Amino acid sequence: MAIAALRQRLRRRAAEWARRRQGPDRLPLTLVRRRLYILPTRAGVGFGALVLTMLAAGLNYANSLALLLAFLLAGFALVAMHECHRNLLGLSLLEACAPPLFAGSCGFLRLTLENASRLRRYRIQAAAADEGAAGLDLPAGGRGRLDLPIRAQRRGLRRIERLRISSSHPFGLFRAWTWVHAPIVVVVYPRPAGSLPLPADGAAASGTRARGAAGTDEWRGLRPFREGDSPRQVAWKAYAREAPLLVKEYSSAGSPLRMLSLEHARQTDLESRLEQLARWIVDAESRGEVYGLELPGERIPAHRGPDHRHRCLSALALYGSPESEAAAPQMR
């Protein structure tokens, strides 16, 4: 435990030192020489110990063959170190973006990398903070995308403070890496939960109906599955025939305008009520219905579509947050 705590403390101090040294980053950026770091891996340390042992034995026994082999291996290690450093030098990070995700689920951060040189780059890896890493090879003069797994446990805004881009090519004797301190913000929706049925219509639109709004009577078609959609709406028969995951949509000529609000959710705590509202929004959108959202201090008029869904869920994600006023316009 003491060793693990010491290791975490050293990593934190090293990260703080790198941030002070490099400062904040803006994309796109190119990895220049001064921001690359390189150290031997565990395999590299073992390899170095083996070379030193061979050198000591060759000197002790005046064995020219052992000395020759030791110097050859040392030269091999120096070339590997140079190639590992060159594998990252000049690489460009063009974009880093993350689609919104629901609390408790796994999303991804998409990086776009570019290799402008005439040499192929191998085993480029990237990771967001302490999340899992992903890797790819970049062709000469080409671009590639990396989807890094990220998780969020609570609704709101998750800020990714830094990215790590690294490589241990070739041979895994050395690892070169750099830190990227770019402003990356992920919107985390409340988890869709709750068993209450959709309210018949909202207080602000009581008795009104939308012409051409969607309901559950007339078949409209299939659309791609979006995270948070109810499993009951999934076209499982089509999925069994190896089709992509699709969701059924229905419509009717006269569907109620649903104005959803916190008063409709009868749960005791705020988070459960927000989760119930998220469930209703996802269900109403999957049915193609027209719906709106009323929160204290904010009203979103009734509409439908992916942009409207994102706006409503973002309002729930930022509700009660101290940074909601500054962040809400950017999230929409």
Steps between C-alpha positions, in 0.01 A plus 500: 500500500782740584673430168175552307433828682856617433463410132174694472657798671798498264271473197291790622805719555641406160168589337491836678858572394421411135195726503700793639777437246276463195208723592149459355468360148277589210411267220628431243853454635817331381724299731834679499823379654484700825170349611595133450622289793665159481602239757586129486221253564534205738622293209748776419633507856546122491671527163736767637583285802581209269734716288680631811541144629648387168732803497621429856555132419687584179728745681560260790594205279651705216255335261499697176195321363292588809615864475410512131153361569447745789592799283279374216203468734566846645501646150180311424337659807611850397351455153175370656487809726546732202230320298255506791544877539469556123178298490319784684699800379300713255170320563197735497186485713230671295184449704370357827125476552266290710128445435271529805440187706270386777617473859624153584564407137812475287562754226796590286732789428591523131847621406606587145874455439700595195836376377637758255838329459602245237561233765239267644427529874445180696320418825386852588302481824283756675309508828278750681626551856476162677261341249584215265734553206449440128754479220544514125758513220516809281598476132739750348319823420174366644253553781344270753236504772517361850196436720609511863263344755377735773252452783296741708318417821316829563306739283641841412815599322802276506822679420785294358803679634766332289568243232802272476640409159776240509687234306737216586588411140733335418579201724336646814832595663409870533178693533464850362199708602355846523215668690233706327315749722214595269159625626273197447154496659256207485130548573370222725122456487307362799452125483158419345315325781158484659184303435238777485307527172527809284260772618201542270575865429678785672355786696617755245344312211201335660240395248715594198605258235766511231397441145730243344670437831606145562324261731458127500236428231658523156822329397767752404806280448831411660785723613846423646514420870608784730630454851216516750231363266264255663569133417127460438531719188790300351428300183634173637388293199706716266793480742474120500544511121841670558366848424629801699326586826184688393209659688136496392322833451124558488291809437140620522315796355429656837739442788495707823758768553681372806652764727712312750595650834635404840147510644401204283771281654383387843831367634623637830857609411610732221732256321227237469262759357759610244558136405126455452488808277791361297307173460194688374704709254668191355166317471320798345778548245506131412124523427548816292276704730508877550612591851644788698668548835434738787753548776519775761648796313499331159239398246571308178209522252346182365678350201666174399814370332859416601594864565195556717569176689857615565382842617251353748740238636777762529266720705446207736873428514580859597203561729614631836863513390693818593644513148171441320445863402838526331501155347143461383527723190810313383337160551209595275 
